[in-house]
Amino acid sequence: MKKKLEAALQVLKKPGAVLLIPTETVYGLVCNWHDQAARERIYQLKGRSENKPLAMFAHSADMAESCGVKLNSAARILLEKFAPGPITVIAPAEGKYPTVGVRIPNHELVLELLKRCNFPLASTSANASGAPNALTASEALEQLNGQPDLVIDGGKLACDAMASTVVTVCESPCRILRPGPVTEEMIKAVLHQ
């Protein structure tokens, strides 16, 4: 893992760099959160509409807040209870994006990468827009319009792997926008809704 981590850190220093990485859910495309050219490359590689925002991978709620995400008490509770893990919490933000989906992946390599580079990563699943999720690096590469700067092959992910649950805390009660491993019942139980 150390070699893969060092390679990823080196590549992320280059402007416009995009990585293909495994997570505990599906393979994903990531780049430096603050690198606009790299974000545009992710949209091109995936064939994704630019009006669909990228999620933020962070190693902590504090890292997300330091980049302008406003985590209310519901967001904090959800991240405390289910992260690191397969939940993306959409919260209000300041700056270019009115809302940001924050996820703390439960994957050793990704968490270590986030700690070491000390900035969040913009992320999205590494499949062509509308296509099934990629569970291997080669499946992802077959679907992309071009080549990422670095491919980290973490082997085949579980066949029943699901993309993260996406929940918005921008309304009350909060609402699931994409079902996933963290269920509505689990969310209601911790928020006492």
KOLKE-129129 format. One record per residue (C-alpha): x, y, z. Coordinates in nm, 2 decimals, decimal comma. Example, Ala and Ser with C-alpha at 12.3 -4.5 7.8 and 13.67 -1.06 7.14 Angstrom:
2
<node c1="1,23" c2="-0,45" c3="0,78"/>
<node c1="1,37" c2="-0,11" c3="0,71"/>
//
This chain:
193
<node c1="0,00" c2="0,00" c3="0,00"/>
<node c1="0,29" c2="0,24" c3="0,08"/>
<node c1="0,40" c2="0,25" c3="-0,29"/>
<node c1="0,05" c2="0,31" c3="-0,41"/>
<node c1="0,00" c2="0,59" c3="-0,16"/>
<node c1="0,33" c2="0,76" c3="-0,25"/>
<node c1="0,25" c2="0,74" c3="-0,62"/>
<node c1="-0,10" c2="0,89" c3="-0,56"/>
<node c1="0,05" c2="1,18" c3="-0,35"/>
<node c1="0,30" c2="1,26" c3="-0,63"/>
<node c1="0,04" c2="1,25" c3="-0,90"/>
<node c1="-0,20" c2="1,47" c3="-0,70"/>
<node c1="0,06" c2="1,75" c3="-0,69"/>
<node c1="0,03" c2="1,79" c3="-1,07"/>
<node c1="-0,23" c2="2,04" c3="-1,20"/>
<node c1="-0,52" c2="1,87" c3="-1,37"/>
<node c1="-0,44" c2="1,52" c3="-1,23"/>
<node c1="-0,71" c2="1,26" c3="-1,20"/>
<node c1="-0,68" c2="0,92" c3="-1,02"/>
<node c1="-0,89" c2="0,60" c3="-1,05"/>
<node c1="-0,91" c2="0,45" c3="-0,70"/>
<node c1="-1,09" c2="0,17" c3="-0,52"/>
<node c1="-1,32" c2="0,26" c3="-0,23"/>
<node c1="-1,52" c2="0,03" c3="0,00"/>
<node c1="-1,83" c2="0,08" c3="-0,23"/>
<node c1="-1,72" c2="0,12" c3="-0,60"/>
<node c1="-1,43" c2="0,24" c3="-0,80"/>
<node c1="-1,41" c2="0,62" c3="-0,82"/>
<node c1="-1,24" c2="0,91" c3="-1,00"/>
<node c1="-1,08" c2="1,16" c3="-0,77"/>
<node c1="-0,88" c2="1,49" c3="-0,79"/>
<node c1="-0,77" c2="1,77" c3="-0,57"/>
<node c1="-1,09" c2="1,95" c3="-0,46"/>
<node c1="-0,95" c2="2,29" c3="-0,54"/>
<node c1="-0,82" c2="2,20" c3="-0,90"/>
<node c1="-1,08" c2="2,32" c3="-1,15"/>
<node c1="-0,89" c2="2,18" c3="-1,45"/>
<node c1="-0,89" c2="1,83" c3="-1,29"/>
<node c1="-1,26" c2="1,86" c3="-1,21"/>
<node c1="-1,33" c2="1,93" c3="-1,58"/>
<node c1="-1,12" c2="1,63" c3="-1,68"/>
<node c1="-1,34" c2="1,41" c3="-1,45"/>
<node c1="-1,65" c2="1,53" c3="-1,63"/>
<node c1="-1,49" c2="1,45" c3="-1,96"/>
<node c1="-1,37" c2="1,11" c3="-1,86"/>
<node c1="-1,71" c2="1,01" c3="-1,72"/>
<node c1="-1,92" c2="1,18" c3="-1,98"/>
<node c1="-2,11" c2="1,35" c3="-1,69"/>
<node c1="-2,32" c2="1,66" c3="-1,72"/>
<node c1="-2,14" c2="1,95" c3="-1,55"/>
<node c1="-2,46" c2="2,05" c3="-1,37"/>
<node c1="-2,42" c2="1,73" c3="-1,16"/>
<node c1="-2,18" c2="1,83" c3="-0,87"/>
<node c1="-1,89" c2="1,61" c3="-0,76"/>
<node c1="-1,89" c2="1,48" c3="-0,40"/>
<node c1="-1,62" c2="1,57" c3="-0,15"/>
<node c1="-1,40" c2="1,30" c3="0,00"/>
<node c1="-1,27" c2="1,43" c3="0,34"/>
<node c1="-1,10" c2="1,25" c3="0,62"/>
<node c1="-1,31" c2="1,43" c3="0,88"/>
<node c1="-1,61" c2="1,66" c3="0,92"/>
<node c1="-1,36" c2="1,94" c3="1,02"/>
<node c1="-1,18" c2="1,91" c3="0,69"/>
<node c1="-1,51" c2="1,95" c3="0,51"/>
<node c1="-1,60" c2="2,26" c3="0,72"/>
<node c1="-1,26" c2="2,41" c3="0,66"/>
<node c1="-1,35" c2="2,42" c3="0,29"/>
<node c1="-1,68" c2="2,60" c3="0,34"/>
<node c1="-1,93" c2="2,31" c3="0,40"/>
<node c1="-2,18" c2="2,41" c3="0,67"/>
<node c1="-2,26" c2="2,09" c3="0,87"/>
<node c1="-2,56" c2="2,13" c3="1,08"/>
<node c1="-2,63" c2="1,90" c3="1,38"/>
<node c1="-2,81" c2="1,64" c3="1,16"/>
<node c1="-2,51" c2="1,62" c3="0,93"/>
<node c1="-2,27" c2="1,59" c3="1,22"/>
<node c1="-2,47" c2="1,31" c3="1,38"/>
<node c1="-2,49" c2="1,12" c3="1,05"/>
<node c1="-2,11" c2="1,15" c3="0,99"/>
<node c1="-2,03" c2="1,06" c3="1,35"/>
<node c1="-2,25" c2="0,75" c3="1,34"/>
<node c1="-2,20" c2="0,62" c3="0,98"/>
<node c1="-1,86" c2="0,75" c3="0,87"/>
<node c1="-1,61" c2="0,64" c3="0,77"/>
<node c1="-1,86" c2="0,45" c3="0,57"/>
<node c1="-2,10" c2="0,44" c3="0,27"/>
<node c1="-2,30" c2="0,76" c3="0,33"/>
<node c1="-2,28" c2="1,09" c3="0,15"/>
<node c1="-2,43" c2="1,38" c3="0,34"/>
<node c1="-2,54" c2="1,68" c3="0,13"/>
<node c1="-2,51" c2="2,00" c3="0,32"/>
<node c1="-2,52" c2="2,38" c3="0,24"/>
<node c1="-2,18" c2="2,53" c3="0,15"/>
<node c1="-2,03" c2="2,87" c3="0,08"/>
<node c1="-1,85" c2="2,95" c3="-0,24"/>
<node c1="-1,90" c2="2,82" c3="-0,59"/>
<node c1="-2,13" c2="2,53" c3="-0,50"/>
<node c1="-2,45" c2="2,60" c3="-0,29"/>
<node c1="-2,45" c2="2,25" c3="-0,16"/>
<node c1="-2,18" c2="1,98" c3="-0,13"/>
<node c1="-2,20" c2="1,60" c3="-0,07"/>
<node c1="-1,95" c2="1,50" c3="0,19"/>
<node c1="-1,83" c2="1,14" c3="0,23"/>
<node c1="-1,56" c2="0,99" c3="0,45"/>
<node c1="-1,48" c2="0,66" c3="0,28"/>
<node c1="-1,41" c2="0,35" c3="0,49"/>
<node c1="-1,10" c2="0,25" c3="0,28"/>
<node c1="-0,76" c2="0,24" c3="0,43"/>
<node c1="-0,57" c2="0,37" c3="0,13"/>
<node c1="-0,82" c2="0,65" c3="0,06"/>
<node c1="-0,83" c2="0,77" c3="0,43"/>
<node c1="-0,45" c2="0,77" c3="0,44"/>
<node c1="-0,43" c2="0,96" c3="0,12"/>
<node c1="-0,67" c2="1,22" c3="0,25"/>
<node c1="-0,47" c2="1,26" c3="0,58"/>
<node c1="-0,14" c2="1,28" c3="0,39"/>
<node c1="-0,24" c2="1,53" c3="0,12"/>
<node c1="-0,43" c2="1,74" c3="0,37"/>
<node c1="-0,70" c2="1,86" c3="0,13"/>
<node c1="-1,03" c2="1,71" c3="0,03"/>
<node c1="-1,08" c2="1,52" c3="-0,30"/>
<node c1="-1,35" c2="1,58" c3="-0,55"/>
<node c1="-1,50" c2="1,24" c3="-0,64"/>
<node c1="-1,75" c2="1,05" c3="-0,84"/>
<node c1="-1,80" c2="0,69" c3="-0,93"/>
<node c1="-1,57" c2="0,57" c3="-1,21"/>
<node c1="-1,83" c2="0,45" c3="-1,46"/>
<node c1="-1,98" c2="0,62" c3="-1,77"/>
<node c1="-2,28" c2="0,83" c3="-1,67"/>
<node c1="-2,58" c2="0,61" c3="-1,64"/>
<node c1="-2,38" c2="0,28" c3="-1,67"/>
<node c1="-2,35" c2="0,02" c3="-1,39"/>
<node c1="-2,09" c2="0,09" c3="-1,12"/>
<node c1="-1,74" c2="-0,04" c3="-1,18"/>
<node c1="-1,63" c2="-0,31" c3="-0,94"/>
<node c1="-1,28" c2="-0,36" c3="-1,10"/>
<node c1="-1,03" c2="-0,11" c3="-1,23"/>
<node c1="-1,05" c2="-0,27" c3="-1,58"/>
<node c1="-1,43" c2="-0,23" c3="-1,58"/>
<node c1="-1,39" c2="0,13" c3="-1,50"/>
<node c1="-1,13" c2="0,19" c3="-1,77"/>
<node c1="-1,35" c2="0,03" c3="-2,04"/>
<node c1="-1,62" c2="0,28" c3="-1,96"/>
<node c1="-1,42" c2="0,60" c3="-1,94"/>
<node c1="-1,35" c2="0,85" c3="-2,23"/>
<node c1="-0,97" c2="0,85" c3="-2,18"/>
<node c1="-0,71" c2="0,75" c3="-1,93"/>
<node c1="-0,67" c2="0,88" c3="-1,57"/>
<node c1="-0,32" c2="0,99" c3="-1,47"/>
<node c1="-0,29" c2="0,70" c3="-1,22"/>
<node c1="-0,48" c2="0,38" c3="-1,18"/>
<node c1="-0,47" c2="0,22" c3="-0,83"/>
<node c1="-0,60" c2="-0,14" c3="-0,87"/>
<node c1="-0,75" c2="-0,26" c3="-0,55"/>
<node c1="-0,87" c2="-0,59" c3="-0,70"/>
<node c1="-1,24" c2="-0,69" c3="-0,75"/>
<node c1="-1,48" c2="-0,53" c3="-0,51"/>
<node c1="-1,77" c2="-0,73" c3="-0,36"/>
<node c1="-2,03" c2="-0,82" c3="-0,62"/>
<node c1="-2,30" c2="-0,68" c3="-0,39"/>
<node c1="-2,12" c2="-0,35" c3="-0,34"/>
<node c1="-2,35" c2="-0,06" c3="-0,35"/>
<node c1="-2,28" c2="0,31" c3="-0,41"/>
<node c1="-2,31" c2="0,52" c3="-0,09"/>
<node c1="-2,65" c2="0,63" c3="0,05"/>
<node c1="-2,70" c2="1,00" c3="-0,05"/>
<node c1="-2,89" c2="1,20" c3="0,21"/>
<node c1="-2,97" c2="1,57" c3="0,21"/>
<node c1="-2,97" c2="1,76" c3="0,54"/>
<node c1="-3,07" c2="2,08" c3="0,35"/>
<node c1="-3,44" c2="2,02" c3="0,45"/>
<node c1="-3,61" c2="1,89" c3="0,76"/>
<node c1="-3,66" c2="1,61" c3="0,81"/>
<node c1="-3,36" c2="1,50" c3="0,60"/>
<node c1="-3,43" c2="1,30" c3="0,28"/>
<node c1="-3,26" c2="1,01" c3="0,10"/>
<node c1="-3,18" c2="1,11" c3="-0,26"/>
<node c1="-3,01" c2="0,77" c3="-0,35"/>
<node c1="-3,08" c2="0,46" c3="-0,15"/>
<node c1="-2,77" c2="0,26" c3="-0,04"/>
<node c1="-2,62" c2="0,06" c3="0,24"/>
<node c1="-2,73" c2="0,31" c3="0,51"/>
<node c1="-3,11" c2="0,27" c3="0,52"/>
<node c1="-3,38" c2="0,52" c3="0,60"/>
<node c1="-3,46" c2="0,33" c3="0,92"/>
<node c1="-3,10" c2="0,35" c3="1,03"/>
<node c1="-3,10" c2="0,73" c3="0,96"/>
<node c1="-3,43" c2="0,79" c3="1,14"/>
<node c1="-3,31" c2="0,59" c3="1,44"/>
<node c1="-3,00" c2="0,81" c3="1,50"/>
<node c1="-3,18" c2="1,14" c3="1,42"/>
<node c1="-3,49" c2="1,04" c3="1,62"/>
<node c1="-3,72" c2="1,14" c3="1,34"/>
//
